[in-house]
């Protein structure tokens, strides 16, 4: 979790919606299998970053503060960088940052496959917040690993950086594709007014290291191209959710073609967590839930919450550790009291 300052009301809401105020699952690293490696001609390492989940992350999506990164004039959004590099020695899972964890694994895999004589590439992907982290991850990988082809494919990502950082990404040879839905508001922030469009005025304004810009080529999808989606109204979540993006990508042929009739992805998936499918299809909104809402039947036939693996139990906060120590001391005094005559 980011350690940036947030309003108290938002901080309270965060504690009620995440398993730990210090940690949250951010993504995974995968490697192409032998069949896929033969098809593309190289061993591809994939890093996938998850999208925005808790309120504090939405708050960070709206931040406007640019933070220097590396040398020179390159800057990135403060909240995204905070999530990527924050760490905390007193917690179980944050002793190393997201940056350190992912780069350790990527470097290990690159070394392992290169020693086997394989060509290796890195593909980094993410949705929303994950798209922002993917760009930071690509920048770090390019600066720390030589001769590694790197690609970034993001979905519904916000602006991340200034023009100087964007130019560094291009100079490093990182290939970037941004998939955006025309009706989605998130890719328009930060920098709704002051953004890359001002670059045409750079003869008058200078380098514009204080404005936000997108990076890479853009594939713009239109929700109205799908006969299955509701496109009226102001459905911020529906237009931004990843399942809507995957549905539109599946039906996309070209900017001049209609939604393909033989699209294979089940349209019902769009309504897993929103209400975007036309009513005629009778797909209930927000239909997804955990099996039996997470409860399991124990040996006595009672439905209970499952026991947690120790690895899934959040780290105690400093306050909890302190309170627990006081409780133990009080219990010890109670037990020793009669023996000491007090």
N, C-alpha and C positions, 0 to 999 in steps of 0.2 A: 504494500500500500504506500501511496505517496505520503511524505511527511510534511507537505506544504500546509500552511495555516488555512483552515476553512472556518466558516461561521459555526457558532456553537450548535445552532439548531440542526445544521447539516451533519456535524460530527456525531450528534446523538442519533440521527437517523442511520448513519453509516454503521454504528455499533450494533444496531438492531438488524442489519441486513447482510452482514458478512460474518464468517466464522471466526475471524480474528481481525482486530484493528491494526495489526502490524503486517499480516501476510494475506496473500490471495493467490490462487492458482492463475498463472499468466499464459501458459502455452506449453508447447512440446517441441522436441526435435525428432525428426524421422529421417530415414535413409532409403533411397530407392532400392527395390529388390533386384535380383539378377536379371529377371525378364525385362523390367523397365529400363535398367541400365543398358542392356543390349539394344533396346529400341531407340534410346536417345543418344547412345554413344558415349556415355560418361556416368559416373556415380554421382547422383544428385543428393545433396544434403538439404533438407527442408526444415526451416524454422517457422512455426505457426504461432502467432500471437493472438490471444483472444480479444474480443471487443469490450466496449464499455459495459460495466455491470452495476457498480454501486454508485450512489449519488455523488460521492466525492470525485469520482472520475468524470461524471458529466460536468461538475464544477470546473475541473481542469480543462475539459474540452473548450470551455468558454474563456479561459484566461488569455491575457494579451501581453504578458510580460515575456520578453525575449532574453535568453541567457546565453552568454558567450560559450562556445565549444571549440576546443582545439586552439589553433593559433589564427591570427588574422581577424577578419570582420565577421566570420561565420557565427550565427546565433540560431538557437532553437527555443521552442516554447518551454517555459520554466516547469510547468506541471508535468509534461511528458518526460522531460529529462529527469525530474525528481523520481518518478516511478521507475525509470530505467536504472538509475544509479544508487538509489537509497538503500541503506543497510543499517542494521541495528544489532550490536553484539549481545544484547540481553535477550534476544528472541531466538527461538529454535531454528526458524527457517530463513531468517534475514541476516545471518552472520556474514553472508556474501550477497551482493546485489544481483538483480536480474541480469545486468550486464556481465558480471563476473561468472555467473552460473552458465549462461548460454554460451559465452565465448570459450569457456573451459571445455565444454562438450564439443563445440564446433571445431576447435583446434585439434582435439583428440581424434575426431573422426577424419578430418582432413589428413592428418599425419598417418593414421592407420591405413587409409585407402591409397594414399600416394606411395607408401612403402610397398604396396602390392602392385605397383606399376599402373594404377588406374588413373584416368582423367577424372578430375573432381570439380564440381560446381556447387554453388550455394544459391538456393532460392528461399527468399523470406517473404512471408505473406501475413496478412492480418486484416481484420475488419474494424472500422471505427478507430478507437484508441489503439487497437492492435496494428492498424496501418501506420500510425505515427511511430509506434515503437519499432516497427519493421524498418523504417527509414533510418532511425538512430542505430539500430543493430547492423544494418548494411554499411553505414559510415564507419562504425568501429571495426567491422570485419575487414573492410577494404584498407584501413590504416594499419592493421596488425597482421594480416596474412597476405603475402605476396603471390602474384600469379594465380589468383582464384577468381574465376568468372562469377559475378554476383548479379542476381536479378531480384527485383522487388515487385510483387503484385499485391496491391491494396484494394480494399472494397470499402467505399463510404468513408474514406479517411479525411480528417480535417487538415487544414494547413499546419505545417510543422515548423517552418524555418523562414529565414530571410533569403534574399537573393544571393548573398555571398555563399551561404551554405549550399544552396541549390547548385551554384556554379562548381563548387568543390565536388559534389556528387557526380556531376557530368564529367569533370576532369578525371575522376577516379575510374570512369568507364562503367559505373553501375547502371544497369538497364532497369528502368522503372515504368510500370504500367499502373495507372490509377483507373479503377472501375468505379464510376459514379452514376447514381440515378438522378435524372434531371430534377425530380420533385423533392429530393432529399436535401435538407437544410444543413446537415453537419459538414459536408465538404466546403461550405461557404464560410466556415468559421475556423479560427479567428481571422480577422481582417476582412469583414464584410464590405467595408468602405475602402480602407487603405490596404491594397493588395498588389499583386503582380501587374495589374492593368495600368498602374502608374509608371511602369518602366518606360513607356513610350515618352514620358516627360523627363527622362533622366538627364537630358541636357540642361534642364532648369533646376532639377531637384537634387542632383548628385547621385551617389550610389544606392540610396534608399535602403541602408542596412537596418532601418527601423520598421519596415513593413513586411508583412507575411507574404509568402508565395507558395504555390504548389510546385511539385517536382515531377518531371517525367511526362510521358504521353498519356492522354486521357481517352478512355472509352466511355462515352456517355450513353446510358440506356434510358429509355422513356417508359415509364410505367403504363402509359396509354397504349403501348404496342401490344400488351397482353390482353386477350379477351377475358381473362379470368380475374383481373384485379379491379378493385374499386379505386377509382382515381379522383373522385370528387371529395370535397371537404378538406380538412386540415389534419391529416393523419401523420403526425411527425414520426411516431414510432414505426408505423406500418411501412412508410417509404424508406426508413433507414435500416430496418432489421435485416440481418444477413440472409434469411430465407427468401426475402423478396429479391435480393440481389442474385442469389443462385438461380431462382426461377427465371429471371430476366436474361441472365447469361445463357441458360439452357435453351431459351427460345430465340436467342439472337443469331441472325445470319449475316446481316449487313445493315448499314444505316438506311439503305433503300429497300430492304426486304421486310415483309410482314413477319410476325411471330411464327416460328416454324411449327407446323402441325404435328410433327413426329417428335416433339420434345419428350424426353424420357423421365425427367424428374417429376415425382408425384406432386401435383399442385396442392394437395392437402397440407403439405409441409409448410406452406406459407403461413397458414393460420395457427401454427404451433403456439405462438405467443402474441398474436395480434388478431385483428379483424380486417383482413385485406381482400378476402376472396368474395366474389359477387354472391349475393344471397341465393341465386338460382341453383347453385351447386350444393347448397345445404351443408356446408362444412362448418361445424361450430367454431366460434372464435376461441383462441387461447385454450385449445383442447389438450395440450401436452401436460402430463404430470408424471411423477415417479410412480412406478408400480406400487399399488397399495399405499400410495403417498409416503413411501419410505419405511413403513412398518413391516416387521417380519413376525411370523408365528413361532413362538419359542416351544421348548419341549413340553410345556404345560398347557399348550393350546391357547395361550394368550398372545394378543398382538401388541408388540412392544417395539421401541426404537432399537435398532441393532447396536451391538457393542462396537465401539470404535477401535480401529487399529491404532496402536500408540503413535504411528506416524501421521495419523489424521487428527490428532488432538492438538488444538492451538497452544502456542507457548503462553505461559502465564505472564501477565503484565507485572511490572515492578510493584504496583500497589497490591496485587494479589499475592505475590511472594512475601511482601512485608506483612500483610494481614495473616497469612498462613503461619509465618514464623511466630507472630504474637500469639495466635491461637495455640500453637504447640507449647509455647512457654507457659501459658495459663494452665493448660492441661497438666503439664509437668508439676507446676506448683500445687495444683489440687491433689495430685497423686502423692507428692512428697510431704504435703502439709501435716497429715496425722503423724508421720514418722518423725518429723522435726518438732512436733509439739506446737504448731502454729495453726 
